[in-house]
Amino acid sequence: MKPKMKLTLMLIGLLCGGGLLFTIRAQTNASAKHAFTPDAIPYGPAPAFVPAGAQLAVLEGNPGGSSGDYTVRLKMPDGYRFPPHWHPQRENVTVISGTFKVGMGDRFDESKMATFPAGSFAYLDPDMHHYAMTSGEVVVQIHGAAPLQINYVNPDDDPSRKK
């Protein structure tokens, strides 16, 4: 092979390889902001309208925004209770870890709750009255359309009104 041809092929190879590395590096940096491993999820205090003791992580979107999709994770300790409430938008819930118990209706009745282990999924249509509690530490992932709003059946159950 002639030296000029070798040089041309080497230069093309270097450019292609460099371009590929640049593309891989750019994709890694861009996607790193949109991907989470379990130990890197940024939990913090839950908003005032959520009963005390839970931690919340916003994974995507703005749950408090006027529109748009959101995804959050809620981490709750053993025995945590969520009083009867409803949402004006559909709520999609995936149990990531632990055992989550959910009941339907306006009164918290532990004997009427269904048990959902890790891996379970449910969606609740708008205005569906429900309540929940945990058995062990539980992490649920909730996604839907903003705004995320909780309306308590009994307004006195709203923790944001107790301050």
N, C-alpha and C positions, 0 to 999 in steps of 0.2 A: 504494500500500500504506500502511496506517495506521502511524503511528510506533510504536505499541505492538506491532504484529505484527512490524515490522522488528526492534525491540529483542529480542523473544522469539526470533526466528529467529537473530539474531546470537549471542545468549546460548547457544542450543542448539548452534550451530556451534562456538563457542569451547569449550564443554564437551566436545563430541565430539572435536574436534581435540586438546584437552589430554589427554583420556583416551587417545587413540590414541598421542600422543607418550609418555605415561607408560608405556603397555603396551610400545611398541617399546623404550624405554630399559630397562625392567625385564627384557625378554627378552634384550637385548644383555648386560646385566650378569650375568644368571644363566647364559647359555650360554657366556660368555667363560671360565668356569672349567672347562668341559667340552669345549672345542674348542682345537685346537692347529694352528698353522702350523708347517711344518718347522723354521724358524729359532727357534721358541719352545719346542721340546720340551726339557723339563728333564732332560738327561742328567747322570748322576753315576756314581760308581764302582759297578761290579757287585758283588753279594754275594760273600763268600769262597768259596762253592761253585762259582763260575764261574771258569774259567781267567783269569789276569791279562791285562790289556790291553784288555778290553772295557769299554764304558760302557753303563749301563742307565737307561732312563726308564720310570717307571710312569705310564701314561696313564689307567688306570681300575682301580678296585678295589684289593684287597690281595692280591698274589700269595702272601704268606706267611701269609695268614689260614687259618682252618680250613674255610671255605666261601666261596662267592660267586664271581662272575666276575671276571676280571682281564684287562688288556691291557697289555703291555710292549713296548718297543722295545729291541733290543740292537744297539749299534754296535760293529763289530769291525774291526781294522786288516787290511791285506793279509797273507796267510799265517797268519792266526789259525786255531788248531786246537781242536776240541772232541773230546776222547777218547770212545771208545764208552761209551754210557750209555743209560738208559731212564727213563721217567716212569710213575708209577702212575696218572696221569690222562691223558686224550687231550690232545695238543698240536697246535695249529693255527698254521701258520707261513706268513706272506706275506713274500716278498722285496721290500723297498721300493726298495733300490738296490744296485748291485754284482752280483757273481756268487757264488752260494752253492753249494757242492758238498756232497752228502750221500751217505753210504754206509750200508748195512745190515749188521749183524753185530756180533760181539764183538771183531774185530781191525781196527785202522785200516789200510785198504788203499786207497791213492789211486787205483789202477788200476780199482777197482770202484765209484767214485763217479759219481753222476749230477750234471749241471750244471743249475742253476736260475738264470736271469737275473732281473732286476727284473721284477716283475709276476707271478711264479710263486707258486703256493699249494700247500701240502701239509698233510695232517693225519696224525699218527702215533697209532695206537691205543695204549692202555696196554700197557706191558711190551715194546714194540717196540724192540729194540736198534739204535742208530744212532750215527753219528759225523759230524762236519762240518768243513769248512774254508772259508776265504774266498779269493777271487781278486780283489784290489783291496779297497778299503774297502767293507764290506757293512753294510747296515742291514736287520734283519728285525723284523717285528712278530709277536709271539706272543700268542695269547689262548687262554683255557681256563677251567677250573674250579679254584679254589684247593683245596688249596695247590699251588703250583708246587714240584715236588721233582725233583731230579736224582739218580739212583742210578747211580754209575759201575760198569761191568762189572768193572773192576780197581780195587779200593778205593784202591790207591796213586796212581791218577790224580786223586783228589779233592783239589783244591787247598786245601780247608779243613783237611785233615789234615796239611798240610806246614808248618804254622806252629809 
